[in-house]
Amino acid sequence: MAIYNIGNKQYSVKAAYLFQQYDPGEKLLVIATHEHPERGAVYRFWGYWITWEELLASVVIAVLLFQVAVSITRNPTPEAVLEQMDYQPEKKTKYIP
């Protein structure tokens, strides 16, 4: 646990995260707001900038959006199929006259 003081009150936050361990007595930078000092966090990339909840939500949203894109492209409307079948490539000159 990381213990920090704001004014005359003492707060503590969980300091150990996956692949991140600290020695007892090691000094850490804790960031907390004045409005919610009990919501402090040890300042580091993993755990402050990116949390497990955010990472999991991002992966779930990406998978869902990928599934939506796949389902849309695998089931085209009949009009889209006809348009693709009637497509004739334009003859383009290599150089502009």
JOGI-V504138 format. One record per backbone hydrogen bond with DSSP energy under -1.0 kcal/mol. CO is the residue of the C=O (numbers start at 0). NH is the residue of the N-H. Records with the same first field share a line. If there is no record, write none. Layout:
CO->NH  NH
This chain:
1->12
3->10
5->8
8->5
10->3
12->1
16->19
19->16
22->25
28->42
30->40
35->38
40->30
43->48
44->49
49->46
50->54
51->55
52->56
53->57
54->58
55->59
56->60
57->61
58->62
59->63
60->64
61->65
62->66
63->67
64->68
65->69
66->70
67->71
68->72
69->73
76->80
77->81
78->82
79->83
80->84
81->85
